[in-house]
Amino acid sequence: MTMKRLLLLLLIAFNAQAQEIALLKYHGGGDWYANPTSLPNLIKFCNQNIQTRIKAKPATVEPSSPDLLSYPYVHMTGHGNVVFSDADVVNLRQYLAAGGFLHIDDNYGMDQYIRKEIKKIFPGNDLVELPSTHAIFQKPNPFPAGLPKIHEHDGKRPQAFGIFVEGRLVLLYTYETDLGDGWEDPEVNNDPAEVRQKALKMGANIIAYIFAN
C-alpha cells in the first residue's frame, strides 16, 4: 500500500467517526436535487434506530471536489442525464479505492446514463447483481428476498448492483426500487407507512453496512 493511499484511508476512517454523509451534485442536466427530504429523514431514522450519530443536515459535494474524501457515504439520485468529467472520474475512483462508498439510487430515468458513467470510473469492472444473501440485506433489518420494491413504476423487479474493489463493495446501484421515494416526507409521494418503513429500514442497512466495514 502506498503512503498516499494509507493517508486517504486514515482520512476516510476519521470522517467515518464523525458520521457525516453527503449528496452528490453531478453535472449533465439530471436533477441531482430530486428528493430534498429523503436524506434528512434517513439520517433521523438511523440516529433513532441504529445508534448512529450522523449530522442532521447532509452535505452537498461535487464529484471532482477534494471534499469528497470527507464523507464515508455519498448518495446520488435523479431522473435524467449524468456526465462525469475526467476530473470527476479520477476523483471518484480515488475516493472509492481509498475507502469511500457511493450509493446510486435510480429515481427512474437515470439508468441509461449512469451505467456509461460508472464504466468510466471502473472500465475493468462490471456491475454485479447482489444476491439476497449478501450481508447488506441481513442486518439490522432482514430482507430475505433482497432489495424491496418501493415505487411501482413499470412492474420490473428491483435489483441491487455492486462494484467490488479487492473484494470490497465500493459502489451500490439500486435499480427499479426508488428507495429515496420512500425516504421522503409522507405527503410527498403518499406512500403507505409500511412502504416507507421498508425503504427506511433498507437505507439503515446500507448505512450500518458502511460504518461496520
N, C-alpha and C positions, 0 to 999 in steps of 0.2 A: 504494500500500500504506500502510495506517495505521501509526502508530508502535506501537500495541498489537499488531498482527499481526506486525510486524517483531520485536518483543521476544519474542513467542511462538515465532517461527521460530528465533530465536537460542537460546532455551531448549531447544527440541527438538534442535537441532543439537549443543548442548553435551552433552546427555544421550545422544545417539547415539554420541558419542565415548566416553562412559562404558560403553556397551553393557550396559544393564540392561533386562530385559523383565519384563512383569507379566501376571498372570492377573486377569480381571475378575470381581469379586464383585458380581453383579447381584441384583435383587430379583424377586419374583413366585412363588417356590417351587421353581424349577428347580434342579437340582443342579450349580451352577457349579463345584463341587469334584470333579466326577466322575472325573477322570483325574489323581490326585495325582503319579504318577511321570512323566507324559508330558513336561511342560516341562523338568524337570531332565535327562531323557535327551536331549531335543532340544538343549539347551544344551551338554551334554557332547559330543554328536556334532558340532555346529557348531564348537566350540572345537578339536576334534581334526582336523577335516577341511576347514574353510574359513577357518581362521586368525582366527576371531572371538575376542574376549576378554570374553565375557558372564559376568556373575557367576553362580556355580553355582546359587544358590537364587533362583528368580524371586520378585518381589514380588507382593503381593495388593493390588488397588486397586478402590475403588468408583467407579461411573461419574460421580458428582457431586463426587468429591474433586478439589481443586486439584492433588494429587499426580499425577493422570493425565498432566499435561504433562511429567512426568519420564521418560516411557518412550517410545521410538521405536516399540515394538511391544507391543501389548496383545492377549492371547489370550482367547477366550471359548468355552466349550463347555457341554455339558449335554444332558439328555434332555427337559426339561419347560418349564414356563411361564416367560416372561420379561416383566417390566414395567419400562419406563423412566419415571421421574417427569419432570416438567417440568424440574427442575434437572438430572437426568441428561441429558436431550435437549440442553439448552443447552450443557452442559459437553462432551459428546461431540462435538457439532457444532463447537464452538470448537477442541477438540483436533485433530480431523481436518482442519479447514480450516487449522490452523496448522502442519501437517507431520507429525502423528501417523498411526498405522496401526492399524486394528482388524481382526484375523483371527477370524472366527466359524467354528467347526468344529462342525457339527451332529452330535451323538452319537446321532442317531436319536430323534425325538420333539420337537425344538425348532422345526422348520420352520414349523409353523402359527402359532407365536407370534412368532418373531423377525422374520419378514417385515413384520408390522404395526409392530413397534418400529423397524425400520430406516426405514420410511416416515415415522415421527415425526421422525427426525433429518433426513432428506432428502426432504421432501414433493414436491419438484420433480424428483427424480432417480429413475430406475428401475434396478433391478438388471440388469446386462448380463452375459450369459454370455461368459466369456473364451475366445477361440479357442485352439486348441492351438499356434498360432504366437506367442502372447503371450510376452513376454520372461521372465515368471516360470517358464515351462516349459522354458527354453532352457539356463540355466546356474546353477550349475556342473554340474548334472546334467541331461542331456537327457531330456525326456518328450515324444517326438514325437506321442503320442496325447493329450496333455493330462493332466488330473488322474487319478492312478492310483486304482483301487478297492482299498481296504484291508480293510474289513469287509463281508462278504457278508451283507446283512440281508434285502433283499426283491427283489434282482435288478435294481434300477434302475441306470442308468448314472450314474457320478459326474459332477458338474458343479461348475465354479468360476464364481461370480458376483462382479461387482465394482460398486462405486460410484466414479465418477470426479468429481473436482472440478477444474475448469480443466485437464482433460487428465491429471490425476494420479490414479492408483489409490490411494484412501484407505481403502477397506474391501473385504476379501476374504471371501466367504462360500463355504465348501467344503461341498458337499451330497452326500449318498449316497456318502461315501467313508470318513469317520471316521478322519482322519489320526491323531488322538490315541490311538486304539486301537493303532495300530502304533508309536507313540512310547513306550507304557508298557513296564514291565519284562516280559521274555519270559513269565514264569509267570502274568501277569495274564490274558491272553487266549489264550495258547498259539498265537500267530501264528507261522507258519514264518519262519525267518531272512530269507528273500528278501522276504517281505511287509514285515517290519519295516524292512528296508533301503530298500525303495521309499518307505515312509512317512517315514523319517528324511531321505532324500535330497530328497524333495519339501519337507519342512519347512526343510531347509537352503537350498533355492532361494528360499523365501519370505523367510527371514532375510537372505540375500545381496541379494535384490532391494530390500529396505527400506533396508539400510545403504548401498546403492550409489546410491539415488535421493533 
